[in-house]
Amino acid sequence: MQSSRFPAWRLPILVGLLLAMGQGVAPSVAWADEPDDLDMGFPTTLTDPVVEEPGSVELQTAAQYDRRHRHDTFLLTPQIQVGAARNLQLTLGVPYTVGSGQDANQGDLDLSALYRLNEETRLLPSFGLQLDATSPIGPGDRSTEVQLTGIAMRTVDPQGRKRVHLNLTWMHRFDPDMTERAERYRAVVGYSQLLAQDWALVLDALHQSEERHEHDSNILEAGLRYRVNDDVVVGLGGGRGFGHDATHARVLLSLQITLHDG
């Protein structure tokens, strides 16, 4: 079995890259009203520390298809996102998986809290912390899992249209069975750019440990987000995995509808 330990020497290099690329760059464009607000699965794994304004409500849904070596899965993720307070965003989701994998035909109840620690400055990236708690509903023998994600985002051009991202996630499953890992991790390095007023490009590379003692996997993803109007953003993404147990191909579709502005 391949070790799931992430080489510690890589972390300062990644963080240093984020800081060095943005040194002395002052963001001049606020992306909060642009098609840039990145959430996991909308339409790639990458997320950022941008939060909804207090009082805002957004309805979201995403569909993710994964083709693996021996099975296919289709994940549908309806959720509602609320700006709960200044710098605090709460999300309630009910993802459901169908297909031929071990976790197919099972659902979850997912509660997520994202807190933005600071606004980006001339010297510092914007940082955030996200806590997720996922509990299975319906049939199946899975147990509850929590995830803690550290998020960094840095603008790298004077116009504020280009950003680099780093997500580091630790996952803990309570009472795992004999085939499941109790501790897992995920590292995502990404880049996003506004291509035009209503278009955004997202690119990322992720490395993660799998749930059931498979080999660690690596996936490259790319996505486009398009703002249809002030209240609707759609996304299309795709990915290709590398490694024996990795996802061979991935397709993602996403829809976000603002129900109430903060």
N, C-alpha and C positions, 0 to 999 in steps of 0.2 A: 504493500500500500504506500502510495506517495505521501510524503509529509505535507501537512497543511500549513506549516509555519511560513509566514511571509518574511523574506530576508530583511532584517531590520535596517541594514545599510541603505536600502532603497528609499526609505521614508524621508530622511533629510535631503536627499537629492531631489525628490519630487517637490517637497515643500520649498526648497531653495529655488527651484525652477519657477514656481509660482511667484515668489517674491521678486526674483531678479527680472523676470520678464515685465513686471508691472512697475518697477522702481521708477518713481518720478512721474508716473502717468496719472493724471487726475481725470476720473470719469466725468464726462460732460453731458451724458444722456442717461436719464433714469429709465430703466427698462420695465418698470412695473406695469405700464400700459401697453407694452409691446408683446409680440408672440415669443417671449423668451423664458417665462417663468417655468423652470424645469422641475417636474415631479417624476418620480420613478415610474416608468412605463408610459410616459407621455411625451414623445414616443420611444425613448430609450431608457436604459437603466440610470442614466445620469440625473442627479438632482442638485439644486442650488439652494442657498439660504434666503432667497426672496420669499417673503410671506405676504399673505393677503392683508389688505387694510382692515382694521377693526370694524365689525359689522357686515363685512362682505360675505356672500354665500355663493359657492360655485358647485355645480353638478358636473361630475366627470365620469367618463366610462372609457375603458381601454380593452382591446382584444389582442391577445398575444398567442401566436402559433409557434411552437417549437418542434422541430424535427430532430430526433435523436437516433442513435444507432439502431435501437430495437423498438422504438415506440414513438408516437406522436402525442402531443398534448395541446389543448386549446384552453387558455386562461382568459376568463371574462372578469373584469374588475370594475363594477359600479361603485362609486363613492361620492360622498359629499364633503366639501372642504369649507371651513369657516374661519374667518379672521376673528379670533377670540379676544385678543387684546393687542396692544402695541407690541410688535415683534413676536407674537405668538399665533400660530396657526394650528388648528385641529382638523383631523381628517378621520372620517368613519367610512370604512369600506367593507364590502361583502364579496370577496373574490371567490370564484367557483371554477374548478378545473374539470374538463372532460377529456376523454381520449383513452389511450391504451397503457399509460404509465402507471406506476405503483400508487401515485397520489391522485389518479383520475377519479372523476365522479365524487369529489369531495369539496366541501366549502369551508370557508374561514370567516371569522369576525375579526376585523383588523382595526385597531385604534392607534392613531399616530399623532404625535405632538412635535412640531418643529418650532424651535426658538432661535431667532437671529440674535447672535451675541453682539454684533456691531455692524455699523454701516462701513462700507469701503472708504478708505482715506488715501491720501497721497502715499503713505508709507505702509499701510496695512491692507491685506485682503479683507473681504467680508467673511466672517465665520458663523457657522450655525451648528446646533446640535439637534438631532432628531431621534426620538424614542418611539419605537413601534412595539405593540403587543398584539400577537396573533394567536387566536384560539380556534381550534377546529369545531365545526358544527356539522351535524348529520353523521352518517356512518364513517367508519375509519378508526384506526388505532393511534393516530398521531397525538402529540401532546402540545401544550402551549409553548410558544417561542417568543423571546424578546430580542429586539435588535437595537443597538445604539450606534448611530452614525455621526461621525465628525465630518463637517462640510466646509470647504474653502473655495472661494471664488475671487478671481482677480481680473480686472479690466486691463487690457494690454495695448490699447490705442487711444490717442487723445479724443477721438470722436465717440468713444464709449460703445463701439459696435462689436468688439471682439473680446472674448473672455476665455480664461482657462479655469479648469475646475479640478478638484480633488475630493473624492469621497472615500472614507475608510469606515467599514462597518464590522462590528463584532456581533455575533449571533449566539444566543444560548437557548437550548431546548431543554425544558424541564422533563424529567422522567423519560429519557429516550429509550427506545427498544434496542435490541441487540444489533440491529442493522443501521441505526442512526447515530450520527455524531452529536455529542452534547455541545461542543463548541465549534463554530465555523467563523469564517471571515470573508470579506469581499473588499477589494480595492479597485476603484474606478478613477481613471485619469481621462479628462475630456476637454473639448474645445467647442465653443458656440459662437456664432456670428450672425448679426442681422444682415441679410443679403439685400433687403429692400425694406420699405416701410412696414410691410405686412408679412415678410418671410424671414424665417430664422433657420440656420443650419446647425445641427448638433452632431458631433463626432466623439466617440469614446472607445476606450479599451478597458476591459474588466478582467480581473483574475479572481477566482473564487473557489472555495472548497465546497464540495457537493454534500448533500444531506446523508447519503447512504454509503459512505466510505468508498465512493468512486474516486478516480483520480481527479486532482484539481483541474479546473477548466479555464480556458482563455477565450474571450469572445470580443470581436470587433463589431461595433455598431455605428450606424449612420441614420440620421433622421432629418425630416423637414417639418417645420411647424408653420401654419398659415393662419393668419387672423382674418376670418371671413367678415366680421364686423366688430363693433365694440364689445359684443357679448359672447362671441363664438370663436374658438380656436380649434383647428383640426390638425392632426399630426399623422405622419406616415414614417415608419422606421423599419430597418432590417438589420440582420446580423449574421455573422459567420463564426462558428466556433472552431477551436483548434485543440486537439487532444482526444484521447481514446473515448472518454466519457462525456465530452463536451457536446453542447447543442450544435448540430451540424448546420442548421439553418433556422433563422428566426424572422418573423414578420410581425409588426406591431401597427395597430391603428388606434387613434385616440380622438376623443371629442370632449371639449370643455365648454360649458355654458355658464355664464355669469347670471345668477338669478337676482342678486342684490348687490349693489356697489356700496363699499364702505364710506 
